[in-house]
Each structure stands twice: as structure tokens, then as C-alpha cells.
Amino acid sequence: MENSFGEKLTKLNQDIKSHLKHSLEKFKLVIVTKSQENRKISKIINLGYKVFGENYVDEAQKKMEHFKNYDIEWHFIGRIQSNKIKKICKYFDWVQTICSEKHAIMLDNECQKIKKNMNICIQINIDNESSKSGIKVDNLNNFIVKIAELKNIKIRGLMAIPSKPNILKEKTDSYNILKLAFEKFNNEMKNFDTLSIGMSNDYIYALQNGSTMLRIGQYIFGERKKDER
């Protein structure tokens, strides 16, 4: 499997070029490294990839310390816990799962303490699934108004995980709704340039609907074992 990382990434990059709706300069691939061993991550780094996504703060911290001599951009893509915000602020470059005003304020306060600006995406629960975090897209404008004045967080865009059952049925309305919401604020706000949609099972649909950022793990590394988080 590990020998095929390069082949998988070559195929992925071909798909990106084929379906991307804007220039490659505006696009970013985040490789999801949660539950992956350092030796596998090293192979990915050696292939030239240095933008990684992690779901669990303590697990990510160990990897960051191991790879501290590499210029890696780390994205937090997991569920935010209040007691982890100080570490998130210290170790990560992006937080893609902001959907609480309370957490946005806490993150901003911690960033102020260490004189850091944090890139964030607002997480949208586009299909109103109880198992997922995120605000409703109809509440997006009010949410942005509430957090827009925070000085040490930079609102870069939207993140969402569309419903897997809908994907399997090829129902793609959610992607279009996200695209329209992104385009609205992209036109209205400075630095609002990121639409983070698309994972291993739906990245083609996401690219076709204007994604500027994919979060890909399983496609590259294979399925995680059942005893892995």
C-alpha cells in the first residue's frame, strides 16, 4: 500500500486538474493524517506534500513535535472542545470547524495572548444531520456578523461534510447551496477565499461545485482498521 502513495496522489492530482473550476493557485489539498504512523507521513512529506489535517489535538501534538523541523501547515478538522482550545491555538495554523460563537471568542482570546492570527473556516451542517456539528446555512450571515470583529481570527471561508447517503444517491443539491453561499461572501468579504468541501468519497462532486480545498485521507492511506479512532 505504501508504495502506491505516489500513484494514488498522481491519480488524485489528475482528477483535480480535470474537474477544478478555478486556477490551481487558488486550490489547496489537505492530506488527512489522523491515525497514521509517522513513517507513512514521512513518505508523504518526501513526495512533496506538507499540508496536513488532524482531528485529535493530543495525537496531532505528538506528530507536530516529531516533524517540527519540516515546514508543515497543520489544519484542525475535528470537533472542538473548550479544554483543547489553548493547544489548538498554539499548534495549528487553521481551524476548519468553527460553529460556536463561544469557541470563536475563546480561540481569539488565546491567539491574542500569543500574538497569533488564526485562519478559520465556519462549519456548515448542510444536510442538518444530528451526528455532525455545524451551523445551518440560513444562519450563516448572522454568525459571521457575531464573530467578524474578532481581531485575531481571520474568516477564510466555509467547511462542510455533505451527507454520505445523498452522495451515494447522487443527490448533489447540497454542494450547489454551499457554492452559492461561498460565492456570496467571497464577493463581500476580504480574505473569504476557501470552500473546504470534498473528501475521499465525494471529491469529484466537490470540485465540480467550486471546492478550493479537499480533505483527503482514506483515498491515499486506505481504510483505517476498526480499532483505530
Secondary structure in CASP SS format (residue, H / E / C, confidence):
PFRMAT SS
TARGET T0000
AUTHOR 0000-0000-0000
METHOD secondary structure of the structure
MODEL  1
M C 1.00
E H 1.00
N H 1.00
S H 1.00
F H 1.00
G H 1.00
E H 1.00
K H 1.00
L H 1.00
T H 1.00
K H 1.00
L H 1.00
N H 1.00
Q H 1.00
D H 1.00
I H 1.00
K H 1.00
S H 1.00
H H 1.00
L C 1.00
K C 1.00
H C 1.00
S C 1.00
L H 1.00
E H 1.00
K H 1.00
F C 1.00
K E 1.00
L E 1.00
V E 1.00
I E 1.00
V E 1.00
T C 1.00
K C 1.00
S C 1.00
Q C 1.00
E C 1.00
N H 1.00
R H 1.00
K H 1.00
I H 1.00
S H 1.00
K H 1.00
I H 1.00
I H 1.00
N H 1.00
L C 1.00
G C 1.00
Y C 1.00
K C 1.00
V E 1.00
F E 1.00
G E 1.00
E E 1.00
N C 1.00
Y C 1.00
V H 1.00
D H 1.00
E H 1.00
A H 1.00
Q H 1.00
K H 1.00
K H 1.00
M H 1.00
E H 1.00
H H 1.00
F C 1.00
K C 1.00
N C 1.00
Y C 1.00
D C 1.00
I C 1.00
E E 1.00
W E 1.00
H E 1.00
F E 1.00
I C 1.00
G C 1.00
R C 1.00
I C 1.00
Q C 1.00
S H 1.00
N H 1.00
K H 1.00
I H 1.00
K H 1.00
K H 1.00
I H 1.00
C H 1.00
K H 1.00
Y H 1.00
F C 1.00
D C 1.00
W E 1.00
V E 1.00
Q E 1.00
T E 1.00
I E 1.00
C C 1.00
S C 1.00
E H 1.00
K H 1.00
H H 1.00
A H 1.00
I H 1.00
M H 1.00
L H 1.00
D H 1.00
N H 1.00
E H 1.00
C H 1.00
Q H 1.00
K H 1.00
I C 1.00
K C 1.00
K C 1.00
N C 1.00
M E 1.00
N E 1.00
I E 1.00
C E 1.00
I E 1.00
Q E 1.00
I E 1.00
N C 1.00
I C 1.00
D C 1.00
N C 1.00
E C 1.00
S C 1.00
S C 1.00
K C 1.00
S C 1.00
G C 1.00
I E 1.00
K C 1.00
V H 1.00
D H 1.00
N H 1.00
L H 1.00
N H 1.00
N H 1.00
F H 1.00
I H 1.00
V H 1.00
K H 1.00
I H 1.00
A C 1.00
E C 1.00
L C 1.00
K C 1.00
N C 1.00
I E 1.00
K E 1.00
I E 1.00
R E 1.00
G E 1.00
L E 1.00
M E 1.00
A E 1.00
I C 1.00
P C 1.00
S C 1.00
K H 1.00
P H 1.00
N H 1.00
I H 1.00
L H 1.00
K C 1.00
E C 1.00
K C 1.00
T C 1.00
D H 1.00
S H 1.00
Y H 1.00
N H 1.00
I H 1.00
L H 1.00
K H 1.00
L H 1.00
A H 1.00
F H 1.00
E H 1.00
K H 1.00
F H 1.00
N H 1.00
N H 1.00
E H 1.00
M C 1.00
K C 1.00
N C 1.00
F C 1.00
D C 1.00
T E 1.00
L E 1.00
S E 1.00
I C 1.00
G C 1.00
M C 1.00
S C 1.00
N C 1.00
D C 1.00
Y H 1.00
I H 1.00
Y H 1.00
A H 1.00
L H 1.00
Q H 1.00
N C 1.00
G C 1.00
S C 1.00
T C 1.00
M E 1.00
L E 1.00
R E 1.00
I E 1.00
G C 1.00
Q H 1.00
Y H 1.00
I H 1.00
F H 1.00
G C 1.00
E C 1.00
R C 1.00
K C 1.00
K C 1.00
D C 1.00
E C 1.00
R C 1.00
END
